[in-house]
Amino acid sequence: MRNSSFPVQGDGVIVTGAARGIGAATVANLVAQGIHVIAADSNGELLQETLKKIDPSGALTVAVTADVTSEAECQKIANAAAARGVRIKGLVNNAAVGAFNMSVEKTSYDEWQRIISINLTSIYLMSKYALPLIRSAGGGAVINISSIHAFATSTAVAPYAAAKGGVLALTRTMALDLAPDNIRVVSIHPGATNTAMLQDHADREGKTVAELGFPASDNAIGRIAEPEEVADVIAFALSRGASFITGSSITPDGGILAKF
Ligand SMILES: NC(=O)c1ccc[n+]([C@@H]2O[C@H](COP(=O)([O-])OP(=O)(O)OC[C@H]3O[C@@H](n4cnc5c(N)ncnc54)[C@H](O)[C@@H]3O)[C@@H](O)[C@H]2O)c1
Protein backbone atom coordinates (compact mmCIF):
# COMPACT_ATOMS: atom_id res chain seq x y z
CA MET A 1 0.00 0.00 0.00
CA ARG A 2 1.40 3.42 -0.90
CA ASN A 3 1.87 6.07 1.74
CA SER A 4 0.66 9.64 1.22
CA SER A 5 4.08 11.25 1.19
CA PHE A 6 3.49 13.28 -1.97
CA PRO A 7 1.53 16.38 -3.03
CA VAL A 8 -1.43 16.16 -5.38
CA GLN A 9 -3.46 18.85 -7.12
CA GLY A 10 -4.63 21.44 -4.60
CA ASP A 11 -1.82 20.74 -2.10
CA GLY A 12 1.03 23.14 -1.37
CA VAL A 13 4.81 22.93 -1.77
CA ILE A 14 7.46 25.44 -0.62
CA VAL A 15 10.23 26.14 -3.15
CA THR A 16 13.28 28.24 -2.19
CA GLY A 17 15.44 30.04 -4.73
CA ALA A 18 12.33 30.26 -6.89
CA ALA A 19 13.10 33.46 -8.82
CA ARG A 20 15.16 31.89 -11.59
CA GLY A 21 16.93 28.80 -12.88
CA ILE A 22 16.05 25.38 -11.51
CA GLY A 23 13.82 26.88 -8.80
CA ALA A 24 11.69 28.83 -11.29
CA ALA A 25 11.43 25.76 -13.56
CA THR A 26 10.26 23.76 -10.53
CA VAL A 27 7.58 26.33 -9.72
CA ALA A 28 6.35 26.16 -13.34
CA ASN A 29 6.26 22.35 -13.24
CA LEU A 30 4.28 22.24 -9.99
CA VAL A 31 1.84 24.98 -11.03
CA ALA A 32 1.14 23.05 -14.24
CA GLN A 33 0.06 20.15 -12.00
CA GLY A 34 -2.33 22.42 -10.06
CA ILE A 35 -0.10 22.46 -6.98
CA HIS A 36 0.08 25.66 -4.89
CA VAL A 37 3.62 26.98 -4.58
CA ILE A 38 4.94 29.11 -1.76
CA ALA A 39 7.85 30.60 -3.69
CA ALA A 40 10.69 32.17 -1.72
CA ASP A 41 13.74 34.07 -2.89
CA SER A 42 15.98 36.85 -1.58
CA ASN A 43 15.56 38.66 -4.93
CA GLY A 44 11.97 39.82 -4.42
CA GLU A 45 11.72 41.87 -7.60
CA LEU A 46 12.84 39.05 -9.88
CA LEU A 47 10.62 36.62 -7.97
CA GLN A 48 7.54 38.79 -8.65
CA GLU A 49 8.43 39.01 -12.36
CA THR A 50 8.98 35.27 -12.63
CA LEU A 51 5.73 34.36 -10.89
CA LYS A 52 3.79 36.80 -13.07
CA LYS A 53 4.99 34.85 -16.13
CA ILE A 54 4.32 31.40 -14.65
CA ASP A 55 1.01 32.15 -12.93
CA PRO A 56 -0.43 35.42 -14.31
CA SER A 57 -3.62 35.18 -12.23
CA GLY A 58 -1.67 34.52 -9.04
CA ALA A 59 -4.14 31.77 -8.13
CA LEU A 60 -1.52 29.11 -7.41
CA THR A 61 1.51 31.03 -6.18
CA VAL A 62 2.53 33.29 -3.36
CA ALA A 63 5.83 35.19 -3.37
CA VAL A 64 7.84 35.49 -0.18
CA THR A 65 10.90 37.71 -0.25
CA ALA A 66 13.21 36.07 2.24
CA ASP A 67 16.83 35.20 2.86
CA VAL A 68 17.04 31.53 3.80
CA THR A 69 20.13 32.13 5.94
CA SER A 70 17.94 34.00 8.43
CA GLU A 71 16.04 31.96 11.00
CA ALA A 72 13.34 34.65 11.27
CA GLU A 73 12.91 34.72 7.48
CA CYS A 74 12.62 30.92 7.27
CA GLN A 75 9.88 31.20 9.88
CA LYS A 76 8.29 33.90 7.70
CA ILE A 77 8.24 31.49 4.73
CA ALA A 78 6.67 28.75 6.86
CA ASN A 79 4.08 31.22 8.19
CA ALA A 80 3.17 32.23 4.63
CA ALA A 81 2.76 28.55 3.77
CA ALA A 82 0.52 27.95 6.79
CA ALA A 83 -1.56 31.02 5.89
CA ARG A 84 -2.23 29.58 2.42
CA GLY A 85 -4.84 27.27 3.93
CA VAL A 86 -3.87 24.15 1.92
CA ARG A 87 -2.07 20.96 2.97
CA ILE A 88 1.68 21.61 2.81
CA LYS A 89 3.04 18.33 1.41
CA GLY A 90 6.50 19.32 0.22
CA LEU A 91 9.58 21.47 0.58
CA VAL A 92 12.19 21.96 -2.14
CA ASN A 93 15.41 23.33 -0.62
CA ASN A 94 16.90 24.74 -3.81
CA ALA A 95 18.37 28.18 -2.97
CA ALA A 96 22.16 28.28 -3.17
CA VAL A 97 25.03 30.28 -4.59
CA GLY A 98 27.84 29.16 -6.87
CA ALA A 99 31.34 29.52 -5.45
CA PHE A 100 34.30 29.31 -7.76
CA ASN A 101 38.03 30.16 -7.47
CA MET A 102 37.86 29.11 -3.84
CA SER A 103 40.49 26.69 -2.62
CA VAL A 104 40.82 26.47 1.16
CA GLU A 105 43.68 28.97 1.20
CA LYS A 106 41.99 31.42 -1.16
CA THR A 107 38.75 31.46 0.86
CA SER A 108 38.39 33.94 3.70
CA TYR A 109 36.65 32.72 6.85
CA ASP A 110 33.77 35.14 6.14
CA GLU A 111 33.31 33.73 2.61
CA TRP A 112 33.49 30.17 3.93
CA GLN A 113 30.79 30.85 6.50
CA ARG A 114 28.60 32.71 3.98
CA ILE A 115 28.64 29.84 1.46
CA ILE A 116 28.11 27.11 4.04
CA SER A 117 25.29 29.18 5.49
CA ILE A 118 23.46 29.64 2.16
CA ASN A 119 24.18 26.21 0.67
CA LEU A 120 23.90 23.96 3.73
CA THR A 121 22.69 25.62 6.95
CA SER A 122 19.66 27.09 5.16
CA ILE A 123 18.40 23.54 4.56
CA TYR A 124 18.49 22.82 8.29
CA LEU A 125 16.74 26.13 9.03
CA MET A 126 14.04 25.94 6.36
CA SER A 127 13.31 22.29 7.14
CA LYS A 128 13.05 23.02 10.86
CA TYR A 129 10.16 25.43 10.27
CA ALA A 130 8.45 23.65 7.36
CA LEU A 131 8.46 20.13 8.83
CA PRO A 132 5.69 20.75 11.39
CA LEU A 133 3.42 21.81 8.52
CA ILE A 134 4.24 18.71 6.45
CA ARG A 135 3.81 16.46 9.50
CA SER A 136 0.42 17.95 10.25
CA ALA A 137 -0.58 17.33 6.61
CA GLY A 138 -0.03 13.62 7.18
CA GLY A 139 3.40 13.46 5.57
CA GLY A 140 5.14 14.60 2.41
CA ALA A 141 8.58 15.03 0.94
CA VAL A 142 11.62 17.23 1.41
CA ILE A 143 13.80 17.52 -1.68
CA ASN A 144 17.30 18.87 -1.10
CA ILE A 145 19.17 20.17 -4.12
CA SER A 146 22.81 19.17 -3.89
CA SER A 147 25.20 18.75 -6.85
CA ILE A 148 27.48 16.20 -8.49
CA HIS A 149 30.15 17.95 -6.38
CA ALA A 150 28.93 15.79 -3.47
CA PHE A 151 30.39 12.75 -5.28
CA ALA A 152 33.20 13.98 -7.56
CA THR A 153 34.54 17.46 -7.82
CA SER A 154 37.09 19.82 -9.32
CA THR A 155 39.69 22.31 -8.18
CA ALA A 156 38.91 25.50 -6.28
CA VAL A 157 35.35 24.81 -5.13
CA ALA A 158 36.13 23.98 -1.47
CA PRO A 159 33.14 25.55 0.32
CA TYR A 160 30.69 24.61 -2.46
CA ALA A 161 31.76 20.95 -2.53
CA ALA A 162 31.85 20.77 1.27
CA ALA A 163 28.33 22.21 1.53
CA LYS A 164 26.93 19.92 -1.19
CA GLY A 165 28.52 16.86 0.44
CA GLY A 166 26.91 18.00 3.68
CA VAL A 167 23.52 18.16 1.95
CA LEU A 168 23.90 14.48 0.94
CA ALA A 169 24.68 13.39 4.52
CA LEU A 170 21.98 15.64 5.99
CA THR A 171 19.44 14.09 3.60
CA ARG A 172 20.23 10.59 4.86
CA THR A 173 19.91 11.42 8.54
CA MET A 174 16.75 13.49 8.01
CA ALA A 175 15.21 10.58 6.09
CA LEU A 176 15.78 8.24 9.04
CA ASP A 177 14.45 10.73 11.58
CA LEU A 178 11.34 11.54 9.55
CA ALA A 179 10.29 8.16 8.15
CA PRO A 180 8.02 7.47 11.16
CA ASP A 181 6.14 10.67 10.25
CA ASN A 182 5.63 9.55 6.65
CA ILE A 183 8.03 12.22 5.39
CA ARG A 184 10.50 11.23 2.67
CA VAL A 185 13.78 13.10 2.17
CA VAL A 186 15.65 12.88 -1.14
CA SER A 187 18.71 14.66 -2.52
CA ILE A 188 19.07 15.62 -6.18
CA HIS A 189 22.56 16.02 -7.66
CA PRO A 190 22.47 17.82 -11.01
CA GLY A 191 25.44 18.12 -13.31
CA ALA A 192 26.11 21.41 -15.11
CA THR A 193 22.77 23.06 -15.89
CA ASN A 194 22.02 25.97 -18.19
CA THR A 195 21.11 28.64 -15.62
CA ALA A 196 22.29 32.13 -14.69
CA MET A 197 24.45 30.62 -11.91
CA LEU A 198 26.66 28.97 -14.52
CA GLN A 199 26.40 31.78 -17.10
CA ASP A 200 27.26 34.51 -14.54
CA HIS A 201 30.37 32.59 -13.60
CA ALA A 202 31.39 32.22 -17.27
CA ASP A 203 30.77 35.95 -17.85
CA ARG A 204 32.90 36.88 -14.82
CA GLU A 205 35.72 34.76 -16.18
CA GLY A 206 35.26 36.08 -19.73
CA LYS A 207 34.82 32.49 -20.97
CA THR A 208 32.14 30.34 -22.50
CA VAL A 209 30.52 27.63 -20.39
CA ALA A 210 32.52 25.04 -22.40
CA GLU A 211 35.79 26.90 -21.79
CA LEU A 212 34.93 26.92 -18.09
CA GLY A 213 35.40 23.15 -18.02
CA PHE A 214 31.95 21.98 -19.05
CA PRO A 215 32.58 20.91 -22.66
CA ALA A 216 29.61 19.23 -24.32
CA SER A 217 31.64 16.05 -24.75
CA ASP A 218 32.25 15.74 -21.00
CA ASN A 219 29.22 13.63 -20.25
CA ALA A 220 27.64 10.76 -22.14
CA ILE A 221 24.67 12.77 -23.40
CA GLY A 222 26.94 15.46 -24.82
CA ARG A 223 25.38 18.67 -23.55
CA ILE A 224 24.57 20.39 -20.27
CA ALA A 225 21.09 20.06 -18.73
CA GLU A 226 18.23 22.49 -19.18
CA PRO A 227 16.65 23.64 -15.88
CA GLU A 228 13.32 22.07 -16.91
CA GLU A 229 15.01 18.65 -17.07
CA VAL A 230 16.18 19.01 -13.47
CA ALA A 231 12.75 20.33 -12.45
CA ASP A 232 11.20 17.15 -13.91
CA VAL A 233 13.42 15.09 -11.61
CA ILE A 234 12.49 17.25 -8.61
CA ALA A 235 8.80 16.87 -9.48
CA PHE A 236 9.27 13.10 -9.74
CA ALA A 237 11.02 12.93 -6.34
CA LEU A 238 8.08 14.81 -4.82
CA SER A 239 5.48 12.66 -6.55
CA ARG A 240 3.47 9.51 -5.91
CA GLY A 241 5.86 7.64 -8.21
CA ALA A 242 8.64 8.17 -5.66
CA SER A 243 6.62 6.98 -2.65
CA PHE A 244 9.26 4.29 -1.83
CA ILE A 245 12.28 6.57 -2.30
CA THR A 246 13.80 8.11 0.81
CA GLY A 247 17.30 8.76 2.12
CA SER A 248 18.76 8.35 -1.33
CA SER A 249 20.09 10.50 -4.11
CA ILE A 250 19.07 10.99 -7.73
CA THR A 251 21.74 12.20 -10.15
CA PRO A 252 20.61 13.94 -13.38
CA ASP A 253 24.16 14.45 -14.67
CA GLY A 254 24.01 13.28 -18.28
CA GLY A 255 26.37 10.44 -17.39
CA ILE A 256 29.37 12.50 -16.29
CA LEU A 257 29.92 10.47 -13.12
CA ALA A 258 29.91 7.27 -15.14
CA LYS A 259 33.23 8.27 -16.77
CA PHE A 260 36.83 7.94 -15.58
N1 LIG B 1 23.32 25.41 -12.50
C1 LIG B 1 24.10 24.36 -12.27
O1 LIG B 1 24.98 24.02 -13.08
C2 LIG B 1 23.89 23.52 -11.02
C3 LIG B 1 24.53 22.26 -10.96
C4 LIG B 1 24.38 21.48 -9.82
C5 LIG B 1 23.60 21.92 -8.78
N2 LIG B 1 22.99 23.14 -8.86
C6 LIG B 1 22.18 23.55 -7.72
O2 LIG B 1 20.85 23.78 -8.14
C7 LIG B 1 20.25 24.79 -7.32
C8 LIG B 1 19.70 25.91 -8.19
O3 LIG B 1 20.76 26.43 -8.97
P1 LIG B 1 20.53 27.41 -10.20
O4 LIG B 1 21.59 27.10 -11.18
O5 LIG B 1 19.11 27.42 -10.60
O6 LIG B 1 20.94 28.80 -9.48
P2 LIG B 1 20.51 30.31 -9.78
O7 LIG B 1 21.64 31.14 -9.26
O8 LIG B 1 20.08 30.51 -11.18
O9 LIG B 1 19.22 30.49 -8.83
C9 LIG B 1 19.36 30.43 -7.43
C10 LIG B 1 18.28 31.29 -6.80
O10 LIG B 1 18.49 31.24 -5.37
C11 LIG B 1 18.31 32.54 -4.84
N3 LIG B 1 19.06 32.67 -3.61
C12 LIG B 1 20.41 32.71 -3.45
N4 LIG B 1 20.72 32.91 -2.16
C13 LIG B 1 19.55 32.99 -1.47
C14 LIG B 1 19.23 33.18 -0.12
N5 LIG B 1 20.18 33.36 0.81
N6 LIG B 1 17.93 33.21 0.25
C15 LIG B 1 16.94 33.03 -0.69
N7 LIG B 1 17.20 32.86 -1.99
C16 LIG B 1 18.49 32.83 -2.38
C17 LIG B 1 18.84 33.47 -5.93
O11 LIG B 1 18.31 34.80 -5.78
C18 LIG B 1 18.36 32.77 -7.19
O12 LIG B 1 17.09 33.24 -7.61
C19 LIG B 1 21.35 25.23 -6.35
O13 LIG B 1 21.22 24.49 -5.15
C20 LIG B 1 22.62 24.84 -7.07
O14 LIG B 1 23.72 24.67 -6.19
C21 LIG B 1 23.11 23.94 -9.96
PDBQT file of the ligand as one rigid body, heavy atoms in Angstrom, charges set to zero:
ROOT
HETATM    1  N1  LIG A 301      23.323  25.407 -12.496  1.00  0.00    +0.000 N 
HETATM    2  C1  LIG A 301      24.099  24.361 -12.271  1.00  0.00    +0.000 C 
HETATM    3  O1  LIG A 301      24.984  24.017 -13.080  1.00  0.00    +0.000 OA
HETATM    4  C2  LIG A 301      23.894  23.515 -11.023  1.00  0.00    +0.000 A 
HETATM    5  C3  LIG A 301      24.529  22.261 -10.964  1.00  0.00    +0.000 A 
HETATM    6  C4  LIG A 301      24.375  21.483  -9.817  1.00  0.00    +0.000 A 
HETATM    7  C5  LIG A 301      23.596  21.925  -8.782  1.00  0.00    +0.000 A 
HETATM    8  N2  LIG A 301      22.986  23.137  -8.857  1.00  0.00    +0.000 N 
HETATM    9  C6  LIG A 301      22.179  23.551  -7.716  1.00  0.00    +0.000 C 
HETATM   10  O2  LIG A 301      20.846  23.783  -8.143  1.00  0.00    +0.000 OA
HETATM   11  C7  LIG A 301      20.248  24.790  -7.322  1.00  0.00    +0.000 C 
HETATM   12  C8  LIG A 301      19.699  25.913  -8.192  1.00  0.00    +0.000 C 
HETATM   13  O3  LIG A 301      20.761  26.433  -8.966  1.00  0.00    +0.000 OA
HETATM   14  P1  LIG A 301      20.527  27.412 -10.204  1.00  0.00    +0.000 P 
HETATM   15  O4  LIG A 301      21.587  27.100 -11.183  1.00  0.00    +0.000 OA
HETATM   16  O5  LIG A 301      19.109  27.423 -10.602  1.00  0.00    +0.000 OA
HETATM   17  O6  LIG A 301      20.937  28.802  -9.482  1.00  0.00    +0.000 OA
HETATM   18  P2  LIG A 301      20.508  30.308  -9.780  1.00  0.00    +0.000 P 
HETATM   19  O7  LIG A 301      21.637  31.141  -9.257  1.00  0.00    +0.000 OA
HETATM   20  O8  LIG A 301      20.083  30.506 -11.184  1.00  0.00    +0.000 OA
HETATM   21  O9  LIG A 301      19.223  30.486  -8.827  1.00  0.00    +0.000 OA
HETATM   22  C9  LIG A 301      19.357  30.426  -7.430  1.00  0.00    +0.000 C 
HETATM   23  C10 LIG A 301      18.279  31.290  -6.798  1.00  0.00    +0.000 C 
HETATM   24  O10 LIG A 301      18.486  31.236  -5.370  1.00  0.00    +0.000 OA
HETATM   25  C11 LIG A 301      18.309  32.537  -4.842  1.00  0.00    +0.000 C 
HETATM   26  N3  LIG A 301      19.060  32.675  -3.605  1.00  0.00    +0.000 N 
HETATM   27  C12 LIG A 301      20.409  32.713  -3.445  1.00  0.00    +0.000 A 
HETATM   28  N4  LIG A 301      20.722  32.910  -2.159  1.00  0.00    +0.000 NA
HETATM   29  C13 LIG A 301      19.553  32.990  -1.472  1.00  0.00    +0.000 A 
HETATM   30  C14 LIG A 301      19.226  33.183  -0.122  1.00  0.00    +0.000 A 
HETATM   31  N5  LIG A 301      20.179  33.358   0.814  1.00  0.00    +0.000 N 
HETATM   32  N6  LIG A 301      17.930  33.208   0.251  1.00  0.00    +0.000 NA
HETATM   33  C15 LIG A 301      16.944  33.030  -0.690  1.00  0.00    +0.000 A 
HETATM   34  N7  LIG A 301      17.198  32.859  -1.993  1.00  0.00    +0.000 NA
HETATM   35  C16 LIG A 301      18.493  32.835  -2.383  1.00  0.00    +0.000 A 
HETATM   36  C17 LIG A 301      18.839  33.469  -5.925  1.00  0.00    +0.000 C 
HETATM   37  O11 LIG A 301      18.315  34.800  -5.782  1.00  0.00    +0.000 OA
HETATM   38  C18 LIG A 301      18.365  32.773  -7.195  1.00  0.00    +0.000 C 
HETATM   39  O12 LIG A 301      17.090  33.238  -7.607  1.00  0.00    +0.000 OA
HETATM   40  C19 LIG A 301      21.346  25.234  -6.345  1.00  0.00    +0.000 C 
HETATM   41  O13 LIG A 301      21.220  24.495  -5.147  1.00  0.00    +0.000 OA
HETATM   42  C20 LIG A 301      22.619  24.845  -7.066  1.00  0.00    +0.000 C 
HETATM   43  O14 LIG A 301      23.718  24.672  -6.187  1.00  0.00    +0.000 OA
HETATM   44  C21 LIG A 301      23.109  23.939  -9.962  1.00  0.00    +0.000 A 
ENDROOT
TORSDOF 0
